[in-house]
Amino acid sequence: MKATFEVLRARDDGWIFQLKIGGHQVVLHSNTYRTLAGCLNGVESCREHSPYDRFYGRGEDQVRFTFHVMASNNRIIGLGCVSASAAEREIAIGLVKRCVQDARTLIARTGDEKK
């Protein structure tokens, strides 16, 4: 399945990335980075850590199931989509693990593509 890291300008004048699967479904997004370079570093950190289960945190409350990806320093680099069940959350994590390495990076402001 094709995946793309889209790097976008945030509303507060920073930068965010989101990982889209199949061209439209956002399965992971970042917090805001101050610079484009910082955001691109976040994408690379996500590529490095996402394939390994030990870098995932999982959470849940009464109605939703969440996950996040952490770097080796335990800082959160990506927030996963909210799921209605633990099984759906695990499917989303599996998609991230499988697709992140081959995902292209598209900088929305310029249309530049990085690999």
N, C-alpha and C positions, 0 to 999 in steps of 0.2 A: 504494500500500500504506500502511495506517495505521501511524503510529509514535507512541510515547509516551516522553517522558523521565519516569521514575519517580524521585522523590527520596525516599530512605529513611534511617532512622536506622541508623548503623553500629554494629557490636558494641562498638567502643571509645568510644561516646558522641558520635561525630562524625556527619557526613552524607555520603552518596554519591549519585551518580545513575547510572542505567543507561538506555540507549536500547533499547527493545523494539520490534521490528518484528512486525506482525501480531498483537499482543497477547500474545505469549509468548516469542519468540526474542530473547534479549539479544545484541546485536551490538557494544555498546560500553558500558564502565563507567568510572567515575572512581576515583581514589584517594580517601582520606578527607579531607573538609574539616572544620575545627573548628566552623564555624557554618553555619546554614541559609542565611544571606545569601551566604556564600562559595560554597556549593554551587550556589545559583541563579545566581551570577555565572559559575561554571564551565559551567553549561548554556548560558548566553548566549554565552560564548566559543566553546563547541563549535558552536553555531548559526552563528556568524560565520566560523569557520575551516574547518569540515568540508566545505563545498562545493568547496574548492580543493585540488588534488592536492599542491601544494607544502607543505602543512601535514601531510602524512602521512609517517610513517616506517614502513619495512617491515623485518621481521627473519625469520630462519629458522635452524633447526638441522636435524639429520638427519631428524626426524620431525614437526616442526610449523612452521607459518607464522603469523606474528603481524603486527599493525600497531598504530600509535598515532596519535593526532591531537595536534598541537602548536599552541600559540598563537604569535603573531608574536614573542614573546620566547623561543621555543624550549622553553618548559615544556610538559610532557606534560599534556594536559587530559582525554584519554580513551584507554583501552586497549581494543583490539578483541578480538573472540573469536578463539580459536585455531582454525586451519584445518589440514586434512590435506594441502592442496596450495596452490601459488601461485595457481592458478586459482580455488579456493574463496575464498582471501583477497581476491582482486580482486573477486569477486562481493559479498562482505561490504562492502568499501569502497564499491562502487557503490551498495549499498543505503543506507549511511549518507549518502552524498552526495545521493541523491535524496530521502530522507525527512526529513532533519534540519530543514529550514526549516519544514515544516508540522507537525512533531511537537508535540503538546500536552505540557504539563508537569503532572504530577500529584504532589502532595506527599502521600506515603502516610500520614504521621502524622495529617493532618487531613482528607484527602480533598479538599483545596482544589485547584482547577485553575487554571493560569495559561496564558496564550497570548502 
